[in-house]
Amino acid sequence: MYLIGLLAIIMAFWSCQNDVLEPDLKRGKEDVVHKSKLQNKVLMSESLKGNFIGNSHTRKLQVYTPPGYKKNGSQQYPVVYLLHGFPFSEKAFIDMDVWDEWITPYLFSQEYPDFPAEGFRLWVDKLIADGIIEPMIIVMPNAGTEPYGFSFYTNSDLNGNFEDFIVKDLVNYMDKQYNTIPNASGRAVIGHSQGGYAAFKYGMLHPDVFGTVASHSGLLFVDALFHPDNIINIEQENAEGFTGPDPTKFLTSAGYAMSAAWSPNLNNPPFLVDLPFEFNDQGHIDLVPDVVNLWHQNDVFSLLDSYNNDFNSLSGIYFDVGLLDELGTQLAHQPVVAKLNAYNVNYTFETYEGGHHTHMFNRLKVSLEFCSDKMNM
């Protein structure tokens, strides 16, 4: 009898403890605390249907919703569109494993980005809890292509309309499926590498869609690719002539990918692109002016001449680059800074001691805070 009585007392004590520690279990659903979520989603992109090369129009997404978010709640949240560079995956910012094939001796980097130990979701949760950023939704789309990898978030006769996929399909999807602030003041686009290029481009061409932009290690000046050092490297990568993309030839593969985005030629098999360079009789590379001109039509530096007023109308412009960038991207930013100054565009530009992606989360924290401060002002 003593043991039965003791057990009853213990059970009663546990019951009282539950009443104190987990009060939400005793309340109505409206009082339940909603935790943050990071979910896999799929979007069927109308803009990518029927593209020539056969890229899938079924696009995977990762969507972060902050603590307190209710699907049918009344509160509207700003949205950050976070665009990957490489790896070409919606998981580029959340899964270190997708970087494995890029951290190799034959590519330019052997160091992983500074992934937070707690993972992306809890990392963002802490930024919110610490008051660094306001509660926000973050969506990470997959914009990879086959076989070129890079889409450069550009409408292409070959790859499909990747710009429309982001600016139209994805934005419409987010506004319909989530409690968003459905205008430019509540939207920011942040990108890394090719995504950083797209962020600037979208800010110029679509200021009615995105009110704030941020670029990390972005390709903002195409002519930097034609620097003599890069041309020599491309010559060395292709001693036997151009034979298509090759994962062991980064600059060459990037050249094919940019051509697929900016100078596709469906009548030029087998790779269906026009490259901006060709070998001359002496075995050295010359530039092809007509193709270079097509690239310039998509170049952020060149677009500034026509869209500087649109760009300056944004709520905020942020960009940065590492001084130890393995691709030399830091050198390409200076002409852009000079042109922004010439057109009196308001911006924030920073440099840091790091490589192309080694400080990815350290810098993303900065851009998220910047965008949080600028959105919905």
N, C-alpha and C positions, 0 to 999 in steps of 0.2 A: 504493500500500500504506500509505503514511503517513496519508493521509486516512481510509482504512478503519479503521486502528488508532485514530486520534483519535476517530472517530465511536463506536467501541466503548467507548472510555473515557468519553465524554460520556454515552452511554446507561447505562452502569453507574453513573455518578455520580447521574444522575436517579433511577435505581431505588433507590439508597440513600437519597436525599432523601425519596422517597415513603414509604419504610419508617419514617422518622423523623417526618415531618409528618402522615401519615395512617395511624396505626397501626390505626385501627378497620377499615380495609379488609382487614387481614390477620387479623382476629379473627373469632370467632363472632358471630352476630347479637345475642347477649345483651349484648355489650359495646359495641354501636353507640350513640352518643349521640343521644338523641331530642330534636329541636328543638321549640320551641313551634309551635303551629299556630293559624290562624284560618280556620275553615271555614264555608261555606254549608251549612245543613241545612234540612230541611223536616219539619214535624210536621203530621200530620192530626189536628186537634182534634175529639174526639167532642163536647165541650161546645159547640162553635160550629156543629155540623151543624144544618141546618134552621132557622136563625134567620130571622125574619120579613122583614128588609130584604134578605137575600141576601148578607151578608158571607161571604167565602170561609172555609171551615174549614181550608184549606190554608195553613199559617202558616210563613213563612220565619224562620230563626234564624241568628244568627252565634254560633259557639261557639269560645272561646279555650281551648286546653289548654296548660299550662306546659311549659317545658323539662324533660325527663326523664319526661314522661307516657307510659305504655305502655297501650294499650287493654286488654290482657289482663294487666296487671301487678297486683301485690298491694296496692300503695299506694293508699289512699283519699284523695281530695282534697276540701276544702271547695268549695262552689259559691256564687258571687255571681250573683244574678238582677238584671241591670241593665236597668231599664225606661226607655224613651225618653219624652220629652214630644213636642214637635214637633221636627223633621219626624217624621211618623208612619211610621217605617221602622226595621227592624232594623239599618240602617246609620247611624243617627243619630250614633253615637259613633266610627265608623270611616271615614266618607267625607264630606269637606267639601262635595262637590258637591251632596249632597242638601239642603243648607241654602240653595242659591241662591235658590229661590223665596220664602224667608222673610226674606232680607236685602234688603228693598225699601222704597222711600219710603212706601208706603201701609200698611205694617205698623209695629210699634213699634220695630224694630231695623234698623240698617244696619251692624252689626258682627258678624263671624263669631266663633264660639267659638275658644278658644285651642288649636286642634288641634296635637298634637305633630308636629314635622317628620319624625320617623322613622316615624310611623304607629302605630296602636293596638297592634299585636302587639309590636313592639320596645319601645314605651313601657312596656308591662306587664312585658316581659322585664327591663327595667332596674330597675323597682321591685322585682322579685324578686331580681335580682343584687345590688342595693344593700342588701338586707335590710330594705326598708321594708315589704314584705308577704311572707307565706309563699306558696309555690306554690299556685295555686288555679285552678279552672275558672271561666270567666265566660261566661254565656249571655245573649244579647241578642235577645229576641223581637220580632216585629212585631205590634203591637196596634192598628193603624190600622183605621178603618172607612170605609165609603162610604155616603152622601156627606158624613158629618159630621166625618171625620178623627179627632177625639178619641173614644176609647172610655171613658176614665177607668177602664179596667181593672175595669169594673163589670158585673155580671149585669143584662141588660136584655131586656125582652120584644121590643124593636125590634132592637137591635144584635146580640143573642146574649150568651152567658154568658162574658164576657171574664175575670171573676174566676176562674171555674172553669177556664178555659183555662190561666191561669198557675198557680194553686194546686194543681190536680189534674193536668191533662194534661201540662203542661210539667215539673213536678216529677217525675212518674212517668216521663216520657220520659228525663230526665237521669239518674235513678237506675238505670234499666234499661240505658241505652246507654253510660254512663260510670262510671269508678271514683270514686264519690262517697261522702261520709260521709252515709248515708241517714237523717238525723234533723235536728231543728231546730238542734242545736248546730253542725252543719256547713253550715247554709244562712243566707245573708244576702240581703236584698233592698234594692237601692239604686235610687232613682229621681230623675229630674229633672222638674220642673214637674208635669204630671199624673202622671208616674211617681213623683214624690216624695209626692204625695197617696196613691197606691196603696201605697207602702212603709209609710206610717204606718197606713193602714187594714188592711193585711194583718197587720201586727204586732199590732194589737188583736184582730182576728177570727180569726187563725190562728197563735197563738203556738206551737202544736204543729207547725207547718210551718217557720216562719222564726224563728230565735232572735235575729237581729240585724237592725236596720233603719237606713237612712240616707236622708234626704230633702234634696234641693237645690232651692231656690226652689219648694217645693211649695205647692199650693193647700190649705192646712190650716184655713181659716176661710171658709166659704161666704159668710157675711154681708158680707165685705169686697167681694164683687161688687156688693152693693146699696148701696155708698157713693154719696152724692149725686153725686159727680164722675163715677162710672161711669154712673150713670143718665142724666146729662146727655149724656155721650158716646154712649150708646145711642140717645137721642132724636135726636141730630144725625145719627147713622149711618142713621136710618130715618125721615127727614122725610116720606116718602111712605107710611109704614106698614111693617109687617113683611112682607117678601116672601121670606124664606128665607135660608139661609146665603149669604155673599158673601165671597170672599177679600179684598176691599178693606175689609171691615167686621169687624175682628178680634173685638171684644167681642160683636157680634151673632152671629157664627158660633160663638164659644165658647158663647154662651147656648143656641143650638140644639143644640150637641153635648152640653152638660151635660143639657139636657132629654131628649135621646135616651137618655142613660144613666140619668137619675134620675127623669124624669117623662114616659116615653113614653105615648102614647095612640094605639093602633092604630085607633081610630074617629074620629080627627081629621085627615083628609087636608087638604092634600097632604103636610104635613111630619111627620105622625104623632107630634107631641109637644105637650105643654102647656107653654108658656113661663111663667116665674114673674112676668112683667111684661106689662102691657097699657096701651094708650093710653086716657086718659080723654077726656071731652068738651072739655077745654081744650087738648088736644094734648100733654099731659104724661103721663109713665109712672107708673102705680100698680103696686104689688106685688100678686100674687094669693096670698093667705094659704095656701090649700090646696096650691098647687104649691110654695110656699116650704117648707111643712112636709115635703113629699116630699124636697126637696133636703136638709133638715136631717137626715133619716134616714140620709143617706149622708155627712154632714159629719163630718170627723175631730174637730173641736172638740166637736160634739154627742155623738159616739160615746164620747168620753172619760168621760162621766158614767156610762156603763154598763160600760165595758171598761178602766177605769184599772188595775185589779188585773192583768188579763191583760197589759196593756201593760208594767206594771212588772215582770212576771215575765221579760221578755226579758233576754238577756245584755248587750245594748247598744242605745242609742237615740241617734242623731246627726242633727242637722239644721242647716242654715245658709241664709242668704239674703243677697243683695247689697243694700247700702244705697242703691244707685242703680237698683234694679229698676224697669224701665219700666212694669210693671203694678201697681206699688205693693204688691207682695207682702210687702215688709218690714214694712209696717204691720199686715198680717194675722197676722204671727207673734207679736206681743206678747200677744194674748188667749190663744193656745195656751200660751205660756210661763207665763202667770199661772195657767192651769188645771192644767198639769202640776205647778207648785209647790204648788197647793192640794191636790192629791192625792198629794203627796210621791213623784212619779215621778222616778226617776233618769234623767238625760239629759245630753247635751252639746250646747250650742247656740252657734253662732258667726255673726258677721256679717263682711262684708268689703266693701271698696270696689270695687263692680262692679255690672253689670246682671243681667238675668234669666238670661243664659247666657254672658256674655262670659268668665267665668273657669271654664268648665265642667270642664276637665281639671285645673286647679289645685285645684279643690275635690274632684274625683273622687279625686285622689291622697290627699287627707285622709280621705275616707270609706272608701276601700279599706284604708288603714292601720288605721283605727278598726275596721272589720269583721274584718280579719285578726287583730287583737289579741283580739277578743271571741269569734270563732268557735271551736268545739271546745275550750272552756275546761273 
